[in-house]
């Protein structure tokens, strides 16, 4: 379980698999501790959006933002990444890092 913290927003908890996938997309090594500096956040947001677009293209369409998956459908990357992107946007606006494991 990962707990992402920022002074700009409430804590964000993610299961290990989705958290490590998102960290990989933004170029951060998964691990017990880490930091995303404000200077890296715009690039991280763009990388996540590109990955979401690619995932949706591969699925042949896309889920709408915030929509719950239909019964029996897997949770999409957009749904997994959306709260993390919001955390990054708020943290970037407040010029404060996002950390985990500290």
N, C-alpha and C positions, 0 to 999 in steps of 0.2 A: 504494500500500500504506500502510495506517495502522498505527501501533504505539501502542497505548494502554498507559500505564504508571501504576502505583499502588504505593505502598509496602506496601499491604495484600495484594497478590496478585502473581502472575507477569505478565509482559507478555502482551498480547493482540494478535495480528496479524490484520488483516482486509483483504481486497481493497477497493479504492476504492469500487466500487459499493455493496456491502452496508454498508460503514462510513458512507458519506455518507447512505444511506437512514436508518440508525439515528440518526445525528446530526440529520437533519431531523425525525424523529419526536420527539426530545427537545428540539427548539427551538434547537439549536446550528448555527451556520453551518459548513459544511464548509470546511476550509482546512488549510494546512500546519502550523498550531499551534492549540492550544486547551486549555481546562481545564473540568472539571466540578467545581464546589465541592461539598463535603458537603451544604450547605444546599439544593442543587438536586437531589440524588440521589433522594429519595423521589418527587418529582414526575416525574423522568425514568423511574424504574422503573414508576410508574403509567401514564405515557404509552405506554411500550413494551408493557405488558400489554394496554392498551386496543387498541393497533394490532394486536397478535397476535390478540386475540379477534375483531376486525373482519376480519382476513385469513382466519382460520379459518372464520368465518361465510360469507364470500364464496366460500370453497372448498367449502362444504357439509360441513364436518366439520373434523377437526383431526388433526395428528400428535401423538403422545405425546411428552412431554419426552425429549429425548435419542435418539429413534428415528431410525434412518437412513432416508433416502428409498428407496422401492422403485426398481428399475432403471427409468430413463427418467422419473422424477418429478423435478420441480424441488425445490430445497431451500426449505423454508417459512420464513416470517419467524420463527416460533417457534424453529426450529433455528439461524437466524442470530443472533437476539437473545439466546438463552439464555446463552452465555458472557459477553456484555456485561452482562446483568442480574446475573449472579453477581459480576462484577468490581465493579459498582456497589454491590451489597449488602455485599460485604466491605469496600469502601472507606468506605461510610457507617458501618458498624460500627466501623471503625478511625479515623473522622473524618479521613480523608486524601483529597486530591483525586485525580482521574483526569486525566492530561494526555496530550497527543500532540504530536509534532513538537518537543519540547524536550529 
